[in-house]
């Protein structure tokens, strides 16, 4: 006899697929079996239920009930209703649910990032002793990874007995996503050891890991392994290999793979373009793009972005515009990442108007868009534009990120806009960004480059955490702002906190050079050699500069010759060094050698060679270089170049020519140019021209004491004492103060300072005075007489002579003779130009004591040996 069909009762709500209300409220229907023995089963999840008669057996009915639970949960998962799905999962008894049901719930938990619910499902799986097969294991591991708990996912993975290649690939990929490339590679090696059959995805993923770690040799081994397994012609694997070799700076290997690849897709072409561009081979990357166009291969957004980056790097605006047109036709212009890259391209190619047009047309902007625009203003040095954008961002409610803030600060630093920089600093304080290390470093850099070391120090002193960049910024800032002692103090403090790097060395060496602190410089040079920093070109250039400015020109040249790859800075430092030491012909030879090496001079190089010619009296050569600069290199002369030419004419006695040259300049001359001519008037005692030139100088720099003193000295040398008195009164009325002449000498690492006319406080003052009197007496015996006109006072000869004995450079030289070992070179530095009498005294001292004396004044070096000076009168 046939069995009667079971009586089923459903609420109409259960059939409504579009409703998401709770199916388990009191009015909802239920699936209930009522056996013939009149026993009624009530599901505990229902508040009320309707008994249903059925003649079916209990086992058959329970099977239907279990099936219905699975169906309902799957239905909830499809609707994204995690709450009801979880409620039903928690109510089901052991072994009631299928594996695929658990998998669906776990997938929903992962999608909604609900770690708590997923863990609850995992707990039920374990408590019900559900066997975790490969499919369920993948869902469990995927859930934990998606919710950020890869550690627990790995625990599940490790407990699984059977794991297919997809699960292994998933784990390799997930570790790569969080940057743990070593663990990805470790899993790959375990796969190989266990004999897991790897696929193309495995190789693609693990090659990215080797590329990220820069493990070129291991990656090459994997390359050999995949060839052995027959993946050498697999498109996706070869694409990954191309990317790997580009990342490893092996573009030729990548190119060889690309050439052999028959089945190229757009990813293959994109990998070549982006790879060449990222390796600095932009032209080759753009060439690949042109080849794509010629072959009619369809491009995608990644192609367009890579090509635009290449155009930005190479400044190829015309191609960038063509790509822009193509992108519009392909409807890419609405993608924000495309618009940002396009904006950056126009900006880096110098078309700020084009960048602005793109920026204004953007329907959607993010902080990257604003930052790219700010960076464009930064490159143009237009800090005002960057500040306007900052204000506009505030109005639109866009919060600046660290990149935007640092970009604006760099713009202020480049343009020297201290006021704008202070406004940005106020914004940083108001938005609680003052504790960010990158922001603080950029702030210090801005203040330092704007000449406010007080502002830089205020930021530095408030920093809780300081990195190497923080210390280097302060040390470099002090060095560049002519505060060498502060730089050395900061360097000493840094040594107590952390180890300096090569950049620190490049920052501190100029401070030693500025002070002519040779012994301290040698100590730092030793540190550089011990730590292997001498291969850094910045450090090598700074060392050459140090020894040049400390008067050890031979050692400077030796170090210069040891630089394997000299840049323009290396050559310019050496040319300038020869110039300031009075070796004009050597400077010219070095300049010619530089050109033979294929290095083109810039405007700074020409300043150095013109300076060298002026300090050696090389008039014809100076004019030749001036015309080479203009005609051969199309460099328009600036004020510094004109100042060198006026100085050259003045030093060689061509005062009237110098005056006419200034009068015909295409740009308004500054005080430095007129000052060079005024110095020439002093050398050749042309009082009439000096007065005329001084009027121009005083108009341009009325507060510069030096020019008033220079004119007063011209009058004093001509013994026009009334005019001297008038000039001194003028200085007094203006409230100006003359910088006192001071000289210093370094002995055993200690800098000894001497001030003109103030020797009495020095512990060796009596011995110094005695030595100078002895020298003066011997000079008179040999026919040398004091040049009392350099005393610059209206008094008798004896008083003038006594005044001359108190000049700071004489005191320093005498102290050197008394304290340094015999035959040791005496090295003295003076803050002003050496006077004529001291120059004669130094020549005599070098002859009498058979000692070499190197005197560095504010203008140049003087090497005194055997009664002669290297300047040959051009000082």
C-alpha positions in Angstrom: 0.0 0.0 0.0 1.4 3.4 -0.9 2.4 5.7 1.9 0.4 8.9 2.3 2.2 12.1 1.5 3.2 14.0 4.6 1.2 17.1 5.5 3.3 20.2 5.2 2.4 23.6 6.4 4.2 26.9 5.3 3.4 30.4 6.2 2.9 32.5 3.0 5.8 34.7 4.2 8.3 31.9 3.6 7.5 32.0 -0.1 8.1 35.7 -0.4 11.7 35.8 -1.7 11.9 39.6 -1.7 11.1 40.1 2.0 14.0 40.2 4.6 11.9 40.2 7.8 12.7 37.7 10.5 11.3 34.4 9.3 11.2 33.1 12.9 8.7 35.5 14.5 5.6 34.0 16.2 3.3 34.3 13.1 5.7 32.5 10.8 4.9 29.0 9.7 7.0 26.0 10.5 8.0 22.6 9.2 6.6 20.2 11.8 6.2 16.4 11.9 3.4 14.9 14.0 3.7 11.1 14.3 0.7 8.8 14.4 1.3 8.2 18.1 0.0 11.7 18.5 3.4 12.9 19.7 4.0 16.5 18.8 7.6 17.9 18.1 8.1 21.5 18.8 11.1 23.4 17.6 12.5 25.5 20.4 13.0 28.4 18.1 9.3 29.0 17.6 7.0 30.7 20.1 3.9 28.9 18.7 3.4 26.2 16.2 0.6 24.2 14.5 0.8 20.4 14.9 0.5 18.6 11.5 -0.5 15.1 11.1 1.6 12.9 9.0 1.6 9.2 8.3 5.3 9.3 7.2 8.0 7.7 9.3 10.0 9.9 11.6 13.3 9.3 9.9 12.0 10.3 6.5 10.5 13.5 8.0 13.8 14.4 9.8 15.7 14.2 6.6 13.3 16.7 5.1 13.7 18.9 8.1 17.5 18.9 7.9 17.3 19.6 4.2 15.0 22.5 4.9 17.4 24.0 7.5 20.2 23.9 5.0 18.0 25.5 2.4 16.8 28.2 4.7 20.4 29.1 5.8 21.6 29.2 2.2 18.7 31.4 1.4 19.6 33.8 4.2 23.2 33.8 3.0 22.0 34.7 -0.5 20.0 37.6 0.9 23.0 38.7 3.0 21.0 38.2 6.2 23.7 37.1 8.6 21.7 37.6 11.8 19.0 35.1 10.9 21.5 32.7 9.2 23.5 32.7 12.5 20.4 32.2 14.6 19.4 29.1 12.7 23.0 27.7 12.6 23.2 28.0 16.4 19.9 26.2 16.8 20.7 23.2 14.6 21.7 20.0 16.3 24.9 18.0 15.6 25.3 16.7 12.1 22.1 18.5 10.9 24.0 20.9 8.5 25.9 20.2 5.4 29.5 21.3 4.8 28.4 23.7 2.0 26.0 25.4 4.5 28.9 26.1 6.9 30.9 27.3 3.9 28.2 29.8 2.8 27.8 31.2 6.3 31.6 31.6 6.6 31.7 33.3 3.2 29.0 35.8 4.4 31.0 36.4 7.6 34.0 37.2 5.5 32.1 39.5 3.2 30.7 41.4 6.2 34.0 41.3 8.1 32.2 39.7 11.1 35.1 38.0 12.9 32.9 37.3 16.0 30.2 35.4 14.0 32.7 33.5 12.0 34.5 32.4 15.1 31.2 31.2 16.5 30.6 29.1 13.3 34.1 27.7 13.6 33.4 26.8 17.2 30.2 25.0 16.2 32.1 23.1 13.4 34.6 21.9 16.0 32.0 21.0 18.7 30.0 19.1 16.1 33.1 17.3 15.0 32.5 18.2 11.4 35.2 17.0 9.1 37.1 19.9 7.6 37.6 19.0 4.0 39.5 21.1 1.4 36.5 23.2 0.4 35.5 24.0 4.0 39.1 24.5 5.0 39.5 27.0 2.2 36.4 28.9 3.4 37.7 28.9 7.0 41.2 30.1 6.1 39.7 32.7 3.7 37.4 34.0 6.4 40.2 34.5 8.9 42.5 36.1 6.4 39.7 38.5 5.1 38.9 39.5 8.7 42.6 40.3 9.5 43.4 37.2 11.6 45.8 35.4 9.3 47.5 33.8 12.4 44.3 31.8 13.2 43.8 31.1 9.5 47.3 29.6 9.4 46.4 27.4 12.5 43.4 26.0 10.6 45.6 25.5 7.5 48.3 23.6 9.5 45.7 21.2 11.1 44.3 20.1 7.8 45.4 16.7 6.6 44.5 17.3 2.9 45.3 20.6 1.2 45.0 21.2 -2.5 47.1 23.6 -4.6 44.4 26.3 -4.4 44.6 26.4 -0.6 48.4 26.5 -0.7 48.2 29.3 -3.3 45.7 31.2 -1.1 48.1 31.1 1.9 51.1 32.2 -0.2 49.1 35.0 -1.7 47.7 36.2 1.7 51.1 36.4 3.3 52.3 38.4 0.3 49.4 40.8 0.7 50.5 41.7 4.3 54.1 42.1 3.2 55.4 38.9 4.8 57.1 37.8 1.6 59.6 35.5 3.4 56.7 33.4 4.8 55.2 33.2 1.3 58.5 31.9 0.0 58.8 29.5 2.9 55.3 28.0 2.1 56.3 27.7 -1.5 59.4 25.7 -0.6 57.3 23.4 1.6 55.0 22.9 -1.4 57.9 21.8 -3.5 59.3 19.5 -0.8 55.9 17.9 -0.3 55.5 17.4 -4.0 52.4 19.6 -4.3 51.7 20.1 -7.9 52.1 23.8 -8.4 50.4 25.8 -11.1 50.9 29.1 -13.0 49.3 31.1 -10.2 51.8 29.7 -7.7 54.7 30.9 -9.8 53.2 34.3 -10.5 52.7 34.9 -6.8 56.0 33.7 -5.6 57.9 35.6 -8.2 56.3 38.8 -6.9 57.6 37.9 -3.5 61.2 37.4 -4.7 61.0 40.7 -6.6 59.8 42.5 -3.5 62.7 41.1 -1.4 65.2 41.8 -4.2 66.2 38.1 -4.1 67.4 37.9 -7.6 69.4 34.7 -7.3 66.6 32.7 -5.7 64.1 34.1 -8.3 66.4 32.9 -11.1 66.4 29.4 -9.5 62.6 29.5 -9.6 62.8 30.6 -13.2 64.8 27.5 -14.0 62.4 25.3 -12.0 59.3 26.5 -13.8 61.1 26.0 -17.2 61.7 22.4 -16.1 58.0 22.0 -15.3 57.0 23.4 -18.7 55.6 26.8 -17.7 58.1 28.7 -19.9 55.5 29.6 -22.5 52.6 30.3 -20.0 51.5 33.9 -20.6 50.8 34.8 -16.9 54.0 33.2 -15.6 56.2 35.0 -18.2 54.4 38.3 -17.4 55.4 37.8 -13.8 59.0 36.9 -14.8 59.2 40.2 -16.8 58.0 42.2 -13.8 60.5 40.2 -11.6 63.5 41.1 -13.7 62.5 44.7 -14.0 62.2 44.9 -10.3 65.6 43.4 -10.0 67.1 46.0 -12.3 67.6 43.5 -15.1 65.7 45.2 -18.0 67.7 43.2 -20.6 66.5 39.9 -19.2 62.9 41.1 -19.1 63.2 42.3 -22.7 64.6 38.9 -23.8 61.5 37.1 -22.3 59.1 39.6 -23.9 60.7 39.0 -27.3 60.4 35.2 -27.0 56.8 35.4 -25.8 54.4 34.5 -28.6 51.1 34.8 -26.7 51.4 38.5 -25.6 48.4 40.1 -23.9 48.0 43.7 -22.8 49.5 42.9 -19.4 52.7 41.8 -21.2 52.9 45.1 -23.0 52.0 47.1 -19.9 54.7 45.2 -17.9 57.3 46.3 -20.4 56.2 49.9 -20.5 56.0 50.3 -16.7 59.2 48.3 -16.2 61.3 50.5 -18.5 59.8 53.7 -17.0 60.5 52.6 -13.4 64.1 51.7 -14.3 64.8 55.2 -15.7 64.6 53.9 -19.3 61.6 56.1 -20.2 62.4 56.4 -23.9 62.4 52.7 -24.4 59.2 52.4 -22.5 57.5 55.0 -24.7 59.0 53.1 -27.7 57.1 50.0 -26.6 53.9 52.0 -26.4 54.5 53.4 -29.9 55.0 49.8 -31.1 51.6 48.8 -29.5 50.0 51.6 -31.4 51.6 50.6 -34.7 50.5 47.0 -34.3 46.9 48.1 -33.4 46.9 46.5 -29.9 44.2 47.7 -27.7 45.3 49.6 -24.6 43.7 49.7 -21.2 43.8 52.1 -18.3 47.1 50.6 -16.9 48.7 51.3 -20.3 47.6 54.9 -20.3 48.8 55.6 -16.8 52.2 54.0 -17.4 52.7 56.0 -20.5 51.7 59.3 -18.8 54.2 58.5 -16.0 56.8 58.1 -18.6 55.9 61.4 -20.3 56.0 63.1 -16.9 59.5 61.7 -16.2 60.9 62.6 -19.6 59.1 65.9 -20.0 57.5 64.7 -23.2 54.5 67.0 -23.2 53.5 66.5 -26.9 53.1 62.7 -26.4 51.4 63.3 -23.1 48.8 65.4 -24.8 48.3 62.8 -27.5 47.7 60.1 -24.9 45.3 62.5 -23.1 43.2 62.6 -26.4 43.3 58.8 -26.7 42.1 58.5 -23.1 39.2 60.8 -23.7 38.1 58.7 -26.8 38.4 55.5 -24.7 36.3 57.1 -21.8 39.1 56.9 -19.2 38.9 60.6 -18.3 36.3 59.9 -15.6 38.6 57.6 -13.6 40.1 59.5 -10.7 43.5 57.7 -10.9 43.8 58.6 -14.5 43.0 62.3 -13.8 45.5 62.4 -11.0 48.3 60.9 -13.2 47.3 63.3 -16.1 47.4 66.3 -13.8 50.9 65.1 -12.5 52.1 64.8 -16.1 51.1 68.3 -17.1 52.7 69.6 -13.9 56.0 67.8 -14.3 56.2 68.9 -17.9 56.0 72.5 -16.9 52.5 73.1 -18.2 50.9 74.3 -14.9 48.0 75.8 -16.8 47.2 72.4 -18.4 47.4 70.8 -15.0 45.0 73.5 -13.6 42.6 72.8 -16.4 42.6 69.1 -15.7 42.2 69.8 -12.0 39.2 72.2 -12.5 37.4 69.7 -14.8 37.7 66.8 -12.4 34.2 65.8 -11.2 35.7 64.0 -8.2 38.9 65.0 -6.4 40.7 63.2 -3.6 43.6 64.3 -1.5 46.0 62.9 -4.2 44.5 65.4 -6.7 45.1 68.3 -4.4 48.6 67.1 -3.5 49.6 66.7 -7.2 48.4 70.3 -7.8 50.3 71.6 -4.8 53.4 69.7 -5.9 53.1 71.4 -9.3 53.2 74.8 -7.6 56.1 73.6 -5.5 58.2 72.7 -8.6 57.5 76.2 -10.0 58.6 77.6 -6.6 55.2 79.4 -6.3 54.4 79.0 -2.6 51.6 81.6 -2.9 49.7 79.3 -5.2 50.2 76.3 -2.9 48.9 78.4 0.1 45.8 79.4 -2.0 45.1 75.7 -2.6 45.5 75.0 1.0 42.9 77.6 1.9 40.6 76.2 -0.8 41.0 72.7 0.5 39.9 73.9 4.0 36.8 75.6 2.5 35.8 72.4 0.7 36.4 70.3 3.8 39.3 68.3 2.4 41.7 67.4 5.1 45.3 67.6 4.1 47.4 64.5 4.6 51.1 64.4 5.4 52.1 64.4 1.7 50.2 67.6 1.0 51.6 69.4 4.0 55.2 68.4 3.2 54.7 69.4 -0.4 53.5 72.9 0.6 56.4 73.3 3.0 58.9 72.3 0.2 57.3 75.0 -1.9 57.9 77.6 0.8 61.5 76.3 1.3 62.3 76.5 -2.4 60.9 80.1 -2.8 62.3 81.2 0.6 58.8 82.3 1.7 59.1 82.3 5.4 55.8 84.0 6.1 53.9 81.4 4.1 55.8 78.7 5.8 54.7 80.1 9.2 51.1 80.1 8.0 51.4 76.4 7.2 53.0 75.8 10.6 50.0 77.5 12.2 47.7 75.1 10.2 49.8 72.1 11.4 49.4 73.2 15.1 45.6 73.8 14.7 45.1 70.3 13.1 47.2 68.4 15.7 49.9 67.3 13.1 52.8 68.8 15.0 53.8 65.3 16.4 54.2 63.7 13.0 57.9 63.0 12.4 57.7 63.7 8.6 55.9 67.0 9.1 58.4 68.1 11.7 61.3 67.3 9.5 59.8 69.2 6.6 59.1 72.2 8.9 62.7 72.2 10.1 63.9 72.1 6.5 61.6 75.0 5.5 62.8 77.2 8.4 66.5 76.3 7.6 66.2 77.1 3.9 64.4 80.3 4.7 67.3 81.3 7.0 65.5 81.0 10.3 67.5 78.5 12.4 65.7 79.8 15.4 62.4 78.5 13.9 64.0 75.2 13.0 65.5 74.8 16.5 62.1 75.5 18.1 60.6 72.6 16.1 63.6 70.4 16.8 63.6 71.0 20.6 59.9 70.0 20.8 60.2 66.7 19.0 59.8 63.7 21.2 61.2 61.3 18.6 64.0 62.4 16.3 65.4 60.3 13.4 68.6 60.6 11.4 66.9 63.1 9.0 65.9 65.4 11.9 69.6 65.6 13.1 70.9 66.0 9.5 68.5 68.8 8.8 69.6 70.7 11.8 73.3 70.2 11.2 73.0 71.0 7.5 70.9 74.0 8.3 73.5 75.4 10.7 76.2 74.8 8.1 74.4 76.5 5.3 73.3 79.5 7.4 76.9 80.3 8.4 76.6 78.9 12.0 79.4 76.3 11.9 79.9 76.3 15.7 76.3 75.4 16.3 76.5 72.7 13.6 79.5 71.1 15.4 77.7 71.3 18.8 74.6 69.6 17.3 76.8 67.0 15.7 78.4 66.2 19.1 75.0 65.9 20.7 73.9 63.6 17.9 76.8 61.2 18.5 75.4 60.5 22.0 72.0 59.6 20.5 72.5 57.6 17.3 75.1 56.7 14.6 75.6 59.3 11.8 75.2 58.3 8.2 76.9 59.4 5.0 74.5 62.4 4.7 75.5 63.5 8.2 79.1 63.6 7.0 78.2 65.7 3.9 76.4 68.1 6.3 79.1 68.5 9.0 82.1 68.8 6.7 81.1 72.3 5.4 81.0 73.5 9.0 84.6 72.4 9.4 85.5 73.9 6.1 83.9 77.2 7.1 86.0 77.4 10.3 89.1 76.1 8.6 89.1 73.5 11.4 91.5 71.1 9.7 92.1 68.9 12.7 88.4 68.4 13.3 87.9 67.7 9.6 90.6 65.1 9.7 88.9 63.3 12.6 85.7 63.2 10.6 87.6 62.0 7.5 88.9 59.1 9.6 85.4 58.3 10.7 84.3 58.3 7.1 87.0 55.9 6.0 86.3 53.5 8.9 82.6 53.4 8.1 82.9 53.1 4.3 81.3 56.4 3.5 84.0 57.7 1.1 82.3 56.0 -1.8 79.3 58.4 -1.4 79.9 61.1 -4.0 78.3 63.8 -1.8 80.8 63.0 0.9 83.7 62.8 -1.5 82.8 66.3 -2.9 82.5 67.7 0.7 85.9 66.3 1.6 87.5 68.0 -1.4 85.8 71.2 -0.4 87.1 70.8 3.2 90.7 70.5 2.2 90.4 73.3 -0.3 89.1 75.6 2.3 91.6 74.5 4.9 94.4 75.4 2.5 95.6 71.8 1.8 95.2 72.0 -1.9 97.5 69.1 -2.7 95.4 66.7 -0.6 92.2 68.1 -2.1 93.5 67.3 -5.6 94.5 63.8 -4.6 91.0 63.1 -3.2 89.4 64.7 -6.3 91.4 62.3 -8.6 90.2 59.4 -6.5 86.5 60.1 -7.2 85.6 57.3 -9.7 82.6 59.1 -11.2 82.9 62.9 -11.0 79.8 65.0 -11.4 79.5 68.7 -12.1 79.8 69.6 -8.4 83.1 67.7 -8.1 84.6 69.7 -11.0 83.2 73.0 -9.8 84.6 72.6 -6.3 88.1 71.9 -7.7 87.9 74.8 -10.1 86.8 77.2 -7.3 89.5 75.8 -5.0 92.2 76.6 -7.5 90.7 80.1 -7.9 90.6 81.0 -4.3 94.2 79.9 -3.9 95.3 82.1 -6.8 96.1 79.3 -9.2 94.2 80.6 -12.2 96.0 78.6 -14.8 95.4 75.4 -12.9 91.7 76.3 -12.7 91.5 76.9 -16.4 93.2 73.5 -17.1 90.7 71.7 -14.8 87.8 73.5 -16.5 89.1 72.3 -19.9 89.6 68.8 -18.5 86.0 68.8 -17.4 84.8 69.7 -20.8 86.9 67.0 -22.4 85.2 64.5 -20.0 81.9 65.5 -21.6 80.5 67.4 -18.6 78.8 70.7 -19.6 79.4 73.6 -17.3 76.5 75.5 -15.7 76.2 79.1 -14.5 77.9 78.2 -11.2 80.9 76.6 -13.0 81.3 79.8 -15.0 81.2 81.9 -11.8 84.0 79.7 -10.4 86.2 80.1 -13.5 85.6 83.8 -13.8 86.4 84.2 -10.1 89.7 82.3 -10.7 90.6 84.5 -13.6 90.0 87.7 -11.5 92.1 86.5 -8.6 95.0 85.7 -10.9 94.8 88.8 -13.1 94.0 86.7 -16.2 92.1 89.5 -18.1 92.1 88.0 -21.6 91.2 84.5 -20.4 88.4 86.0 -18.2 86.8 87.7 -21.2 87.1 84.5 -23.3 85.2 82.5 -20.8 82.6 85.2 -20.4 81.9 85.1 -24.2 82.0 81.2 -24.2 79.3 81.2 -21.6 77.1 83.6 -23.5 77.7 82.3 -27.1 78.6 78.6 -26.8 76.3 77.6 -23.9 73.6 80.2 -24.2 73.8 81.1 -20.5 72.5 84.6 -19.9 74.9 86.3 -17.4 73.6 87.1 -14.0 74.7 89.6 -11.4 77.3 87.2 -10.1 78.9 86.9 -13.5 79.0 90.6 -14.0 80.4 91.1 -10.5 83.3 88.8 -11.5 84.0 90.7 -14.6 84.0 94.1 -12.8 86.3 92.6 -10.2 88.6 91.3 -12.9 88.8 94.7 -14.6 89.3 96.5 -11.2 92.1 94.2 -10.0 94.0 94.7 -13.3 93.7 98.5 -13.0 91.1 99.0 -15.7 88.9 101.2 -13.4 87.4 103.4 -16.1 86.6 100.4 -18.3 84.9 98.7 -15.3 82.8 101.8 -14.7 81.7 102.0 -18.3 81.0 98.2 -18.3 78.7 98.7 -15.3 76.9 101.6 -17.0 76.1 99.4 -20.0 74.8 96.4 -18.2 71.4 95.0 -19.4 70.3 94.5 -15.8 70.5 96.9 -12.8 73.8 96.5 -11.0 73.6 95.6 -7.3 75.8 96.7 -4.4 78.2 93.8 -4.9 79.1 95.0 -8.5 79.7 98.6 -7.4 81.5 97.3 -4.3 84.0 95.3 -6.5 84.8 98.6 -8.3 85.1 100.4 -5.0 87.7 97.8 -3.8 89.6 98.4 -7.1 89.6 102.2 -6.3 91.3 101.4 -3.0 94.0 99.3 -4.6 94.8 102.0 -7.2 94.1 105.0 -4.9 91.5 106.6 -7.2 89.7 108.8 -4.7 87.6 110.7 -7.2 86.1 107.6 -8.7 85.8 106.0 -5.3 83.5 108.9 -4.1 81.4 108.6 -7.3 81.0 104.8 -6.8 80.4 105.0 -3.1 77.3 107.2 -3.7 75.8 104.4 -5.8 76.7 101.8 -3.2 75.2 103.8 -0.3 71.9 104.2 -2.3 71.6 100.4 -2.7 72.7 99.3 0.8 72.6 102.3 3.2 72.8 100.0 6.2 76.0 98.1 5.1 78.8 99.3 7.4 81.5 97.6 5.3 81.2 100.1 2.4 81.4 103.1 4.7 84.5 101.6 6.3 86.0 100.9 2.9 85.6 104.5 1.8 87.0 105.7 5.1 90.0 103.5 4.6 90.6 104.9 1.1 90.6 108.4 2.7 92.9 107.2 5.5 95.4 105.7 3.1 95.5 109.1 1.3 95.8 110.8 4.8 92.5 112.8 4.2 91.8 112.8 7.9 88.9 115.2 7.8 87.1 113.0 5.3 87.9 110.0 7.6 86.3 111.8 10.5 83.3 112.7 8.4 82.7 109.1 7.4 83.1 107.9 11.0 80.6 110.5 12.2 78.2 109.3 9.4 78.6 105.7 10.6 77.9 106.9 14.2 74.7 108.8 13.2 73.3 105.9 11.4 73.9 103.7 14.4 76.0 101.3 12.4 78.8 99.2 14.0 82.0 98.0 12.3 82.7 94.4 12.6 86.0 94.1 14.6 88.8 92.3 12.8 89.4 88.8 14.2 91.5 85.9 13.3 91.7 82.3 14.6 94.2 79.4 14.5 93.5 75.8 15.3 96.0 74.1 17.5 95.5 70.5 18.9 91.8 70.6 17.9 91.2 73.9 19.9 90.3 77.1 18.0 92.2 80.1 19.4 90.6 83.5 18.6 92.4 86.9 18.4 90.7 90.3 18.1 92.5 93.3 16.7 93.7 95.6 19.5 92.7 93.3 22.2 95.6 91.0 23.0 96.1 91.7 26.7 93.7 89.0 27.9 95.4 86.2 26.1 97.7 84.1 28.4 100.5 84.3 25.9 100.1 88.0 25.2 103.6 89.0 26.4 105.4 86.3 24.4 103.3 87.3 21.3 104.1 91.0 21.7 107.8 90.2 22.2 108.0 88.0 19.1 106.3 90.7 17.0 108.7 93.4 18.2 111.6 91.1 17.4 110.3 90.5 13.9 109.6 94.2 13.3 113.2 95.0 14.4 114.7 92.4 12.0 112.5 93.7 9.2 113.9 97.2 9.7 117.4 95.9 9.7 116.8 94.3 6.3 115.3 97.4 4.9 111.6 96.6 5.4 109.6 99.4 7.0 106.1 99.3 8.4 103.4 100.4 6.0 101.9 102.8 8.5 99.2 104.0 6.1 97.4 100.8 6.9 97.1 101.9 10.5 94.2 104.1 9.4 94.6 106.5 12.3 95.7 110.2 12.4 98.7 109.8 14.8 102.5 109.8 14.7 104.5 107.0 13.2 105.2 105.3 16.5 101.5 105.1 17.4 100.6 103.9 13.9 103.3 101.2 14.2 101.9 100.0 17.6 98.4 99.9 16.1 99.6 97.7 13.3 101.2 95.3 15.7 97.8 94.7 17.2 96.2 93.4 14.0 94.5 90.1 14.6 96.3 88.1 11.8 99.7 89.1 13.2 98.7 88.0 16.7 97.5 84.6 15.4 100.6 84.0 13.2 102.9 84.9 16.1 101.0 82.5 18.4 101.3 79.7 15.8 105.1 80.3 15.6 105.3 80.0 19.4 103.2 76.9 19.9 103.4 74.7 16.8 106.2 72.3 16.2 109.0 73.4 13.9 108.3 73.1 10.1 104.6 72.7 10.9 102.5 74.8 8.5 100.8 77.8 10.2 97.1 78.1 9.2 95.3 81.3 10.1 91.8 82.4 9.1 90.6 86.1 9.2 87.0 87.4 8.9 88.1 90.5 6.9 90.5 91.2 4.1 94.2 91.0 5.2 95.8 94.5 5.4 98.9 95.4 3.4 101.3 95.6 6.4 100.2 92.2 7.7 100.7 90.8 4.2 104.3 92.1 4.2 104.9 90.8 7.8 103.6 87.4 6.8 106.0 87.3 3.8 108.9 88.2 6.1 107.9 85.7 8.8 107.9 82.9 6.2 111.4 83.8 5.0 112.9 84.4 8.5 111.5 81.3 10.2 111.5 79.0 7.1 107.9 78.2 7.8 105.0 78.0 5.4 102.1 80.3 6.4 98.6 79.8 4.9 96.3 82.8 5.5 92.7 82.7 4.5 90.9 86.0 4.5 87.4 86.9 3.5 88.4 87.1 -0.1 91.0 84.4 -0.9 93.9 82.3 0.3 97.5 83.6 0.7 100.3 80.9 0.7 103.5 82.5 2.1 106.7 80.7 1.6 110.3 81.9 1.5 109.2 85.5 1.4 106.7 85.2 -1.5 102.9 85.0 -1.6 100.8 83.0 -4.0 98.5 85.9 -4.7 101.3 87.8 -6.7 99.7 91.1 -5.7 96.2 90.3 -7.0 94.3 90.6 -3.6 
